[in-house]
Amino acid sequence: MHKLRKSVEELFPAASDGKLLMGTLIDVRDGRPIVVYPGNEKKGIVASTLYHIPVDSSELSIGSAVLIAMIEGAPVLLGVVG
């Protein structure tokens, strides 16, 4: 049987705990998202992305819920939720 979906562990083998986190976008600086997430609620941190975010992007609004994977201790923004 052909496997159609991969697990988080298969997609992100270096993920620190194999879990995805829900976070909040608090700013976008020079196309780089600044996010907060459980365990880092007070200070925003730059998240890596799978794609470039245009500075004038209408797809991201400050306060948007975002899906984050932790890879080697660093947040990677996977997308906007909702």
N, C-alpha and C positions, 0 to 999 in steps of 0.2 A: 504494500500500500504506500502510495506517495504521501509524504508528510507536507501539508500545505502551510502550516504555521510553525514558526520557531519560537522557542521559549526565550525569555529575557536573557537567561544564562547563555544561550547559543548566540544571540545577537550581540550581547555585550559580555564576553567572557571575563573581562576584568572588573565587572561590576562588584562593588565592595560587599554588597549584601544580597544581590539578586532581586532587589525590590525597586519599584518605581516610586517616586515621590510626587505629591501634588504640591506645587509652589505658587507663588504670586509674582507677576512681573511688576517691578516697582519703578523701572526706568529703562530707557534705551539710549545708550551713548555711542555715537559713531557706529550705529548698526549693531552694537553688542548689547544683548539683554542683561539687565541687572535683576536678579531674583532673590527672593527669600523663600525658605522652605523649612520644614520641621528640623530642628537642631541648629538652624541658622536664621532665626526669626528677627533678630535685631539689626543686623548689618547686611546690606545687600552685597551680593557677590556676582561678578561677571560669570555668565554661563557660556560654555561653548555651544555652538549650534550645528545642525546638520546642513544648514543653508544660510545664506547671507540675508540679513534683515535690512531692507532699505530704510534710511533715516526717516523718510516720510511715510513709512508703512502704515496702511490703514488696517492691516490684519491683526496688529497687536495694539492693544490699548492698555495704558497703565492700569493696574488692578486686575488684569486678566488672569484667570487660573491657567497654569501651565503644567505640563507633564515633564518631569525631570528624572533622568537616570544618573546615578552617581557612578562614575567610572574612575577608578584609582583615586577616590576621594574628591574628585572634582565634578561639579554639576554640568550636565549636558542637557540643554533644552531640546526636547523631542517634538513639542508642538503645543498649540493652544487648545485648551479643553473647552468645549461648548460651542 
